Amino acid sequence: TIEGWGPQAGSLGEAFNKQPGGASAFWVRTNCALDGSQLFLGGTPLKTTVRENLLTATVPGGHKLPAGAHSLELRVGNADRNLPVGNLVIKP
């Protein structure tokens, strides 16, 4: 199960959860994080780091996302399907 995740919203033209270097980033806390798990934003795989039950992923072009909802999904290990996490909403 997904225990928490963020950020869940951002503003058009701005990085969300801005990291050093300017990239945007997500965090997801779950009870099923395995080595090789990966986050996907709108179907695009993200560079994901797994530490115990916490996943983090960077979105280099996060400030370029259009306004609207963008689905965030988790693929656990080498599973053949993705689990929905939620939608990142970019506000105009």
MOPAC internal coordinates of N, CA, C and O (Angstrom, degrees):
PM7 1SCF
backbone

  N    0.0000 0     0.00 0     0.00 0    0    0    0
  C    1.4554 1     0.00 0     0.00 0    1    0    0
  C    1.5256 1   109.73 1     0.00 0    2    1    0
  O    1.2310 1   121.43 1   -25.82 1    3    2    1
  N    1.3140 1   114.87 1   154.18 1    3    2    1
  C    1.4609 1   121.83 1   175.62 1    5    3    2
  C    1.5260 1   106.73 1   -88.31 1    6    5    3
  O    1.2310 1   120.32 1   -59.63 1    7    6    5
  N    1.3189 1   117.00 1   120.37 1    7    6    5
  C    1.4610 1   121.59 1  -178.10 1    9    7    6
  C    1.5206 1   112.56 1   -90.99 1   10    9    7
  O    1.2310 1   120.14 1   154.79 1   11   10    9
  N    1.3090 1   117.33 1   -25.21 1   11   10    9
  C    1.4626 1   122.29 1   178.16 1   13   11   10
  C    1.5136 1   109.30 1   179.29 1   14   13   11
  O    1.2310 1   120.98 1   -21.36 1   15   14   13
  N    1.3276 1   115.73 1   158.64 1   15   14   13
  C    1.4580 1   120.09 1   178.48 1   17   15   14
  C    1.5236 1   109.82 1  -162.25 1   18   17   15
  O    1.2310 1   120.91 1   -18.73 1   19   18   17
  N    1.3035 1   115.86 1   161.27 1   19   18   17
  C    1.4470 1   119.71 1   177.89 1   21   19   18
  C    1.5241 1   111.02 1  -175.11 1   22   21   19
  O    1.2310 1   120.97 1    -9.45 1   23   22   21
  N    1.2849 1   115.74 1   170.55 1   23   22   21
  C    1.4566 1   126.06 1    -8.30 1   25   23   22
  C    1.5226 1   110.34 1   -73.39 1   26   25   23
  O    1.2310 1   120.79 1   -19.28 1   27   26   25
  N    1.3054 1   116.09 1   160.72 1   27   26   25
  C    1.4580 1   121.36 1  -178.78 1   29   27   26
  C    1.5230 1   112.42 1  -103.59 1   30   29   27
  O    1.2310 1   120.41 1   175.26 1   31   30   29
  N    1.3373 1   116.83 1    -4.74 1   31   30   29
  C    1.4658 1   120.94 1  -179.95 1   33   31   30
  C    1.5247 1   109.65 1  -150.55 1   34   33   31
  O    1.2310 1   121.71 1   -23.69 1   35   34   33
  N    1.3092 1   114.34 1   156.31 1   35   34   33
  C    1.4603 1   121.90 1   176.60 1   37   35   34
  C    1.5150 1   108.65 1  -151.39 1   38   37   35
  O    1.2310 1   121.02 1    -4.82 1   39   38   37
  N    1.3177 1   115.65 1   175.18 1   39   38   37
  C    1.4665 1   121.56 1   179.71 1   41   39   38
  C    1.5217 1   110.11 1  -112.84 1   42   41   39
  O    1.2310 1   121.13 1   -37.77 1   43   42   41
  N    1.3092 1   115.44 1   142.23 1   43   42   41
  C    1.4582 1   122.49 1  -179.42 1   45   43   42
  C    1.5302 1   110.30 1   -53.52 1   46   45   43
  O    1.2310 1   120.80 1   -49.64 1   47   46   45
  N    1.3268 1   116.08 1   130.36 1   47   46   45
  C    1.4527 1   121.65 1   175.99 1   49   47   46
  C    1.5207 1   114.90 1    82.31 1   50   49   47
  O    1.2310 1   120.01 1  -177.95 1   51   50   49
  N    1.3442 1   117.59 1     2.05 1   51   50   49
  C    1.4607 1   121.12 1  -178.69 1   53   51   50
  C    1.5248 1   110.33 1  -123.11 1   54   53   51
  O    1.2310 1   120.63 1   -33.65 1   55   54   53
  N    1.3283 1   116.39 1   146.35 1   55   54   53
  C    1.4579 1   120.93 1   174.18 1   57   55   54
  C    1.5279 1   108.22 1   -68.88 1   58   57   55
  O    1.2310 1   120.25 1   -36.73 1   59   58   57
  N    1.3257 1   117.13 1   143.27 1   59   58   57
  C    1.4629 1   121.40 1   175.20 1   61   59   58
  C    1.5271 1   107.63 1  -103.96 1   62   61   59
  O    1.2310 1   120.66 1   -39.05 1   63   62   61
  N    1.3261 1   116.34 1   140.95 1   63   62   61
  C    1.4668 1   121.82 1  -175.43 1   65   63   62
  C    1.5303 1   108.93 1    45.64 1   66   65   63
  O    1.2310 1   121.28 1  -124.72 1   67   66   65
  N    1.3366 1   115.15 1    55.28 1   67   66   65
  C    1.4658 1   122.84 1  -172.47 1   69   67   66
  C    1.5264 1   111.93 1   -58.49 1   70   69   67
  O    1.2310 1   121.90 1   -48.10 1   71   70   69
  N    1.3305 1   113.98 1   131.90 1   71   70   69
  C    1.4576 1   122.82 1  -179.18 1   73   71   70
  C    1.5283 1   110.18 1  -104.45 1   74   73   71
  O    1.2310 1   120.26 1   -16.85 1   75   74   73
  N    1.3417 1   117.11 1   163.15 1   75   74   73
  C    1.4721 1   118.60 1   172.70 1   77   75   74
  C    1.5281 1   108.99 1   -55.23 1   78   77   75
  O    1.2310 1   120.28 1   -46.10 1   79   78   77
  N    1.2874 1   117.08 1   133.90 1   79   78   77
  C    1.4539 1   120.84 1  -176.56 1   81   79   78
  C    1.5176 1   112.40 1    96.87 1   82   81   79
  O    1.2310 1   119.94 1   169.70 1   83   82   81
  N    1.3483 1   117.71 1   -10.30 1   83   82   81
  C    1.4527 1   121.72 1   173.91 1   85   83   82
  C    1.5119 1   117.07 1    95.66 1   86   85   83
  O    1.2310 1   119.14 1   172.32 1   87   86   85
  N    1.3299 1   119.24 1    -7.68 1   87   86   85
  C    1.4665 1   120.82 1  -179.50 1   89   87   86
  C    1.5230 1   110.52 1   -70.74 1   90   89   87
  O    1.2310 1   121.32 1   -25.64 1   91   90   89
  N    1.3174 1   115.09 1   154.36 1   91   90   89
  C    1.4618 1   122.18 1   172.29 1   93   91   90
  C    1.5253 1   107.65 1   -88.21 1   94   93   91
  O    1.2310 1   120.32 1   -19.17 1   95   94   93
  N    1.3449 1   116.99 1   160.83 1   95   94   93
  C    1.4644 1   118.87 1  -178.61 1   97   95   94
  C    1.5215 1   111.71 1  -151.19 1   98   97   95
  O    1.2310 1   121.34 1   -28.45 1   99   98   97
  N    1.3362 1   115.03 1   151.55 1   99   98   97
  C    1.4649 1   124.04 1   174.38 1  101   99   98
  C    1.5200 1   109.55 1  -113.88 1  102  101   99
  O    1.2310 1   121.18 1   -22.32 1  103  102  101
  N    1.3180 1   115.35 1   157.68 1  103  102  101
  C    1.4617 1   122.58 1   166.11 1  105  103  102
  C    1.5255 1   107.31 1  -131.93 1  106  105  103
  O    1.2310 1   120.72 1   -36.23 1  107  106  105
  N    1.3144 1   116.23 1   143.77 1  107  106  105
  C    1.4661 1   122.08 1   178.39 1  109  107  106
  C    1.5257 1   107.51 1  -138.67 1  110  109  107
  O    1.2310 1   120.75 1   -55.07 1  111  110  109
  N    1.3321 1   116.17 1   124.93 1  111  110  109
  C    1.4631 1   121.25 1   175.15 1  113  111  110
  C    1.5284 1   107.67 1  -103.96 1  114  113  111
  O    1.2310 1   120.97 1   -51.36 1  115  114  113
  N    1.3364 1   115.75 1   128.64 1  115  114  113
  C    1.4577 1   121.61 1  -176.30 1  117  115  114
  C    1.5204 1   109.90 1  -147.61 1  118  117  115
  O    1.2310 1   120.53 1   -17.16 1  119  118  117
  N    1.3094 1   116.60 1   162.84 1  119  118  117
  C    1.4642 1   120.04 1   176.26 1  121  119  118
  C    1.5230 1   111.75 1   -96.29 1  122  121  119
  O    1.2310 1   120.27 1  -170.37 1  123  122  121
  N    1.3442 1   117.10 1     9.63 1  123  122  121
  C    1.4648 1   119.07 1  -175.60 1  125  123  122
  C    1.5269 1   113.07 1  -130.65 1  126  125  123
  O    1.2310 1   120.00 1  -153.05 1  127  126  125
  N    1.3321 1   117.61 1    26.95 1  127  126  125
  C    1.4605 1   119.50 1   179.67 1  129  127  126
  C    1.5287 1   110.18 1   -75.35 1  130  129  127
  O    1.2310 1   120.55 1   -56.36 1  131  130  129
  N    1.3073 1   116.55 1   123.64 1  131  130  129
  C    1.4527 1   122.88 1   177.26 1  133  131  130
  C    1.5232 1   108.41 1  -120.75 1  134  133  131
  O    1.2310 1   120.68 1   -24.77 1  135  134  133
  N    1.3232 1   116.31 1   155.23 1  135  134  133
  C    1.4655 1   118.74 1   172.83 1  137  135  134
  C    1.5231 1   108.02 1   -53.72 1  138  137  135
  O    1.2310 1   120.62 1   -41.07 1  139  138  137
  N    1.3097 1   116.43 1   138.93 1  139  138  137
  C    1.4589 1   121.06 1  -179.11 1  141  139  138
  C    1.5121 1   113.82 1    89.36 1  142  141  139
  O    1.2310 1   119.62 1   175.12 1  143  142  141
  N    1.3393 1   118.33 1    -4.88 1  143  142  141
  C    1.4729 1   120.39 1   176.67 1  145  143  142
  C    1.5215 1   108.91 1   -66.66 1  146  145  143
  O    1.2310 1   120.82 1   -29.16 1  147  146  145
  N    1.3261 1   116.03 1   150.84 1  147  146  145
  C    1.4642 1   119.61 1  -175.95 1  149  147  146
  C    1.5149 1   110.73 1  -144.58 1  150  149  147
  O    1.2310 1   121.07 1   -36.84 1  151  150  149
  N    1.3417 1   115.56 1   143.16 1  151  150  149
  C    1.4589 1   121.94 1   174.40 1  153  151  150
  C    1.5220 1   109.12 1   -95.43 1  154  153  151
  O    1.2310 1   121.33 1   -31.81 1  155  154  153
  N    1.3429 1   115.06 1   148.19 1  155  154  153
  C    1.4574 1   123.01 1   179.06 1  157  155  154
  C    1.5268 1   108.13 1  -129.26 1  158  157  155
  O    1.2310 1   120.24 1   -46.62 1  159  158  157
  N    1.3117 1   117.15 1   133.38 1  159  158  157
  C    1.4624 1   122.07 1   175.78 1  161  159  158
  C    1.5162 1   107.99 1  -113.68 1  162  161  159
  O    1.2310 1   120.74 1   -64.46 1  163  162  161
  N    1.3293 1   116.20 1   115.54 1  163  162  161
  C    1.4572 1   120.15 1  -177.94 1  165  163  162
  C    1.5200 1   112.10 1    57.93 1  166  165  163
  O    1.2310 1   120.37 1  -146.75 1  167  166  165
  N    1.3340 1   116.89 1    33.25 1  167  166  165
  C    1.4615 1   121.83 1   179.53 1  169  167  166
  C    1.5193 1   114.63 1    86.10 1  170  169  167
  O    1.2310 1   119.89 1   172.20 1  171  170  169
  N    1.3280 1   117.81 1    -7.80 1  171  170  169
  C    1.4596 1   121.83 1  -179.45 1  173  171  170
  C    1.5193 1   109.94 1   -92.00 1  174  173  171
  O    1.2310 1   119.51 1   -54.24 1  175  174  173
  N    1.3390 1   118.55 1   125.76 1  175  174  173
  C    1.4560 1   120.27 1   179.20 1  177  175  174
  C    1.5294 1   111.39 1   -66.20 1  178  177  175
  O    1.2310 1   120.85 1   -38.97 1  179  178  177
  N    1.3264 1   115.97 1   141.03 1  179  178  177
  C    1.4588 1   122.28 1   178.67 1  181  179  178
  C    1.5241 1   109.58 1  -111.86 1  182  181  179
  O    1.2310 1   120.59 1   -31.91 1  183  182  181
  N    1.3274 1   116.47 1   148.09 1  183  182  181
  C    1.4633 1   120.74 1   174.22 1  185  183  182
  C    1.5195 1   106.53 1   -65.61 1  186  185  183
  O    1.2310 1   120.56 1   -65.51 1  187  186  185
  N    1.3366 1   116.53 1   114.49 1  187  186  185
  C    1.4617 1   122.76 1  -170.84 1  189  187  186
  C    1.5230 1   110.75 1  -118.99 1  190  189  187
  O    1.2310 1   121.21 1   -42.30 1  191  190  189
  N    1.3203 1   115.28 1   137.70 1  191  190  189
  C    1.4608 1   122.57 1   175.34 1  193  191  190
  C    1.5196 1   108.09 1  -112.90 1  194  193  191
  O    1.2310 1   120.54 1   -44.72 1  195  194  193
  N    1.3460 1   116.57 1   135.28 1  195  194  193
  C    1.4628 1   121.88 1  -179.81 1  197  195  194
  C    1.5183 1   108.53 1  -114.73 1  198  197  195
  O    1.2310 1   120.67 1   -54.16 1  199  198  197
  N    1.3392 1   116.32 1   125.84 1  199  198  197
  C    1.4649 1   122.68 1   174.67 1  201  199  198
  C    1.5115 1   107.32 1  -135.36 1  202  201  199
  O    1.2310 1   120.69 1   -70.72 1  203  202  201
  N    1.3188 1   116.29 1   109.28 1  203  202  201
  C    1.4609 1   123.09 1  -176.49 1  205  203  202
  C    1.5227 1   108.97 1    51.58 1  206  205  203
  O    1.2310 1   119.04 1    63.96 1  207  206  205
  N    1.3188 1   119.44 1  -116.04 1  207  206  205
  C    1.4671 1   121.43 1  -178.18 1  209  207  206
  C    1.5250 1   112.66 1  -104.95 1  210  209  207
  O    1.2310 1   120.46 1  -155.81 1  211  210  209
  N    1.3332 1   116.72 1    24.19 1  211  210  209
  C    1.4552 1   121.43 1   179.68 1  213  211  210
  C    1.5263 1   109.53 1  -124.02 1  214  213  211
  O    1.2310 1   121.23 1   -52.17 1  215  214  213
  N    1.3293 1   115.26 1   127.83 1  215  214  213
  C    1.4559 1   121.36 1   174.41 1  217  215  214
  C    1.5138 1   108.07 1  -111.85 1  218  217  215
  O    1.2310 1   120.50 1   -39.10 1  219  218  217
  N    1.3164 1   116.65 1   140.90 1  219  218  217
  C    1.4523 1   121.54 1   172.69 1  221  219  218
  C    1.5235 1   107.83 1  -129.07 1  222  221  219
  O    1.2310 1   120.91 1   -31.04 1  223  222  221
  N    1.3164 1   115.87 1   148.96 1  223  222  221
  C    1.4628 1   119.91 1  -179.47 1  225  223  222
  C    1.5163 1   109.57 1  -148.43 1  226  225  223
  O    1.2310 1   120.82 1   -37.97 1  227  226  225
  N    1.3168 1   116.03 1   142.03 1  227  226  225
  C    1.4522 1   120.85 1   177.33 1  229  227  226
  C    1.5249 1   110.75 1   -98.38 1  230  229  227
  O    1.2310 1   121.63 1   -30.18 1  231  230  229
  N    1.3241 1   114.49 1   149.82 1  231  230  229
  C    1.4670 1   123.03 1   177.53 1  233  231  230
  C    1.5271 1   105.17 1  -125.75 1  234  233  231
  O    1.2310 1   119.61 1   -89.12 1  235  234  233
  N    1.3596 1   118.36 1    90.88 1  235  234  233
  C    1.4603 1   120.54 1  -174.26 1  237  235  234
  C    1.5269 1   114.88 1   -54.48 1  238  237  235
  O    1.2310 1   119.37 1   141.80 1  239  238  237
  N    1.3231 1   118.80 1   -38.20 1  239  238  237
  C    1.4665 1   121.58 1  -179.23 1  241  239  238
  C    1.5144 1   113.18 1  -103.05 1  242  241  239
  O    1.2310 1   119.89 1  -149.47 1  243  242  241
  N    1.3231 1   117.81 1    30.53 1  243  242  241
  C    1.4630 1   121.25 1  -176.24 1  245  243  242
  C    1.5186 1   113.59 1   -56.83 1  246  245  243
  O    1.2310 1   120.26 1   148.17 1  247  246  245
  N    1.3241 1   117.10 1   -31.83 1  247  246  245
  C    1.4654 1   120.43 1   179.88 1  249  247  246
  C    1.5320 1   112.18 1   -72.11 1  250  249  247
  O    1.2310 1   120.16 1   170.09 1  251  250  249
  N    1.3269 1   117.29 1    -9.91 1  251  250  249
  C    1.4721 1   121.54 1  -179.56 1  253  251  250
  C    1.5285 1   113.12 1   -98.35 1  254  253  251
  O    1.2310 1   120.09 1   178.76 1  255  254  253
  N    1.3481 1   117.44 1    -1.24 1  255  254  253
  C    1.4697 1   119.22 1  -179.71 1  257  255  254
  C    1.5236 1   110.65 1   -64.43 1  258  257  255
  O    1.2310 1   119.96 1   -41.41 1  259  258  257
  N    1.3293 1   117.69 1   138.59 1  259  258  257
  C    1.4605 1   120.13 1   177.13 1  261  259  258
  C    1.5298 1   110.90 1   -73.12 1  262  261  259
  O    1.2310 1   120.87 1   -19.29 1  263  262  261
  N    1.3206 1   115.94 1   160.71 1  263  262  261
  C    1.4661 1   121.18 1   176.58 1  265  263  262
  C    1.5223 1   109.34 1   -60.29 1  266  265  263
  O    1.2310 1   120.84 1   -32.71 1  267  266  265
  N    1.3251 1   115.99 1   147.29 1  267  266  265
  C    1.4567 1   121.63 1   178.78 1  269  267  266
  C    1.5076 1   111.54 1   125.22 1  270  269  267
  O    1.2310 1   121.07 1     9.01 1  271  270  269
  N    1.3369 1   115.56 1  -170.99 1  271  270  269
  C    1.4635 1   122.40 1  -177.58 1  273  271  270
  C    1.5308 1   110.28 1   -95.46 1  274  273  271
  O    1.2310 1   121.07 1   -43.57 1  275  274  273
  N    1.3251 1   115.57 1   136.43 1  275  274  273
  C    1.4641 1   122.90 1   179.73 1  277  275  274
  C    1.5238 1   107.48 1  -127.17 1  278  277  275
  O    1.2310 1   120.33 1   -58.49 1  279  278  277
  N    1.3238 1   116.98 1   121.51 1  279  278  277
  C    1.4644 1   120.69 1  -174.47 1  281  279  278
  C    1.5279 1   111.56 1   -74.45 1  282  281  279
  O    1.2310 1   121.40 1   -42.83 1  283  282  281
  N    1.3275 1   114.94 1   137.17 1  283  282  281
  C    1.4524 1   122.58 1   174.37 1  285  283  282
  C    1.5187 1   106.73 1  -112.53 1  286  285  283
  O    1.2310 1   120.95 1   -51.74 1  287  286  285
  N    1.3413 1   115.78 1   128.26 1  287  286  285
  C    1.4653 1   121.30 1  -177.83 1  289  287  286
  C    1.5131 1   109.56 1  -131.62 1  290  289  287
  O    1.2310 1   121.11 1   -21.69 1  291  290  289
  N    1.3217 1   115.49 1   158.31 1  291  290  289
  C    1.4590 1   123.21 1   179.87 1  293  291  290
  C    1.5170 1   109.91 1  -122.56 1  294  293  291
  O    1.2310 1   120.61 1   -51.11 1  295  294  293
  N    1.3243 1   116.44 1   128.89 1  295  294  293
  C    1.4635 1   121.42 1   170.56 1  297  295  294
  C    1.5246 1   106.04 1  -105.54 1  298  297  295
  O    1.2310 1   120.88 1   -62.41 1  299  298  297
  N    1.3282 1   115.92 1   117.59 1  299  298  297
  C    1.4606 1   121.72 1  -176.84 1  301  299  298
  C    1.5232 1   109.48 1   -85.54 1  302  301  299
  O    1.2310 1   120.96 1   -59.52 1  303  302  301
  N    1.3322 1   115.76 1   120.48 1  303  302  301
  C    1.4636 1   120.34 1   179.99 1  305  303  302
  C    1.5143 1   111.50 1    55.39 1  306  305  303
  O    1.2310 1   120.22 1    49.10 1  307  306  305
  N    1.3175 1   117.19 1  -130.90 1  307  306  305
  C    1.4664 1   120.98 1   179.97 1  309  307  306
  C    1.5262 1   111.82 1  -105.36 1  310  309  307
  O    1.2310 1   120.47 1  -150.53 1  311  310  309
  N    1.3415 1   116.70 1    29.47 1  311  310  309
  C    1.4665 1   121.18 1   178.31 1  313  311  310
  C    1.5227 1   110.09 1   -59.61 1  314  313  311
  O    1.2310 1   120.59 1   -21.19 1  315  314  313
  N    1.3253 1   116.47 1   158.81 1  315  314  313
  C    1.4640 1   120.87 1  -179.04 1  317  315  314
  C    1.5261 1   112.74 1   -97.56 1  318  317  315
  O    1.2310 1   120.05 1  -168.63 1  319  318  317
  N    1.3438 1   117.52 1    11.37 1  319  318  317
  C    1.4672 1   119.55 1   177.39 1  321  319  318
  C    1.5220 1   109.26 1  -144.22 1  322  321  319
  O    1.2310 1   121.44 1   -20.26 1  323  322  321
  N    1.3243 1   114.84 1   159.74 1  323  322  321
  C    1.4563 1   121.74 1  -179.30 1  325  323  322
  C    1.5182 1   110.56 1  -104.63 1  326  325  323
  O    1.2310 1   120.82 1   -35.39 1  327  326  325
  N    1.3185 1   116.04 1   144.61 1  327  326  325
  C    1.4651 1   121.93 1   175.33 1  329  327  326
  C    1.5175 1   108.92 1   -98.41 1  330  329  327
  O    1.2310 1   119.62 1   -47.91 1  331  330  329
  N    1.3345 1   118.33 1   132.09 1  331  330  329
  C    1.4574 1   119.58 1   177.82 1  333  331  330
  C    1.5281 1   111.00 1   -67.03 1  334  333  331
  O    1.2310 1   120.86 1   -43.68 1  335  334  333
  N    1.3181 1   115.97 1   136.32 1  335  334  333
  C    1.4661 1   122.49 1   175.33 1  337  335  334
  C    1.5165 1   108.94 1  -101.85 1  338  337  335
  O    1.2310 1   120.42 1   129.83 1  339  338  337
  N    1.3404 1   116.81 1   -50.17 1  339  338  337
  C    1.4598 1   122.07 1  -179.65 1  341  339  338
  C    1.5197 1   109.10 1   164.83 1  342  341  339
  O    1.2310 1   120.88 1    10.30 1  343  342  341
  N    1.3111 1   115.93 1  -169.70 1  343  342  341
  C    1.4641 1   121.68 1   179.13 1  345  343  342
  C    1.5088 1   110.96 1  -117.17 1  346  345  343
  O    1.2310 1   121.08 1   -50.23 1  347  346  345
  N    1.3160 1   115.54 1   129.77 1  347  346  345
  C    1.4549 1   121.80 1   169.29 1  349  347  346
  C    1.5216 1   106.49 1   -82.16 1  350  349  347
  O    1.2310 1   120.32 1   -55.80 1  351  350  349
  N    1.3111 1   116.99 1   124.20 1  351  350  349
  C    1.4639 1   120.90 1  -179.53 1  353  351  350
  C    1.5369 1   108.30 1  -104.40 1  354  353  351
  O    1.2310 1   120.89 1   -61.59 1  355  354  353
  N    1.3306 1   115.90 1   118.41 1  355  354  353
  C    1.4537 1   121.64 1   175.24 1  357  355  354
  C    1.5306 1   107.03 1   -95.23 1  358  357  355
  O    1.2310 1   121.46 1   -62.11 1  359  358  357
  N    1.3303 1   114.82 1   117.89 1  359  358  357
  C    1.4732 1   120.92 1  -177.46 1  361  359  358
  C    1.5241 1   110.15 1   -91.41 1  362  361  359
  O    1.2310 1   121.17 1   -39.50 1  363  362  361
  N    1.3514 1   115.37 1   140.50 1  363  362  361
  C    1.4801 1   118.53 1   179.74 1  365  363  362
  C    1.5127 1   112.50 1   -65.77 1  366  365  363
  O    1.2310 1   120.10 1   180.00 1  367  366  365

